[in-house]
């Protein structure tokens, strides 16, 4: 049985934590930043956990 290749698009978007969960970046931080408050932009900078409904799919794509 050949090995499964890693989806590089998924590997670049997510980071695996020590407990096996995935971290993702938050959307809406690329452009139109002048209308967003500094508190909102600061919150968008912190990573979030991937939802459990798609966690299994993304972990399989990353080869974890």
ChimeraX attribute file (.defattr): number of C-alpha atoms within 10 A of each C-alpha:
attribute: neighborCount
match mode: 1-to-1
recipient: residues
	/A:1	3
	/A:2	4
	/A:3	6
	/A:4	10
	/A:5	10
	/A:6	14
	/A:7	13
	/A:8	10
	/A:9	10
	/A:10	15
	/A:11	15
	/A:12	10
	/A:13	12
	/A:14	19
	/A:15	18
	/A:16	15
	/A:17	10
	/A:18	7
	/A:19	6
	/A:20	11
	/A:21	16
	/A:22	21
	/A:23	17
	/A:24	16
	/A:25	16
	/A:26	13
	/A:27	9
	/A:28	12
	/A:29	15
	/A:30	6
	/A:31	8
	/A:32	8
	/A:33	12
	/A:34	8
	/A:35	7
	/A:36	12
	/A:37	10
	/A:38	11
	/A:39	8
	/A:40	11
	/A:41	14
	/A:42	10
	/A:43	12
	/A:44	15
	/A:45	13
	/A:46	11
	/A:47	15
	/A:48	12
	/A:49	16
	/A:50	16
	/A:51	12
	/A:52	10
	/A:53	8
	/A:54	9
	/A:55	15
	/A:56	13
	/A:57	10
	/A:58	17
	/A:59	18
	/A:60	14
	/A:61	17
	/A:62	20
	/A:63	13
	/A:64	10
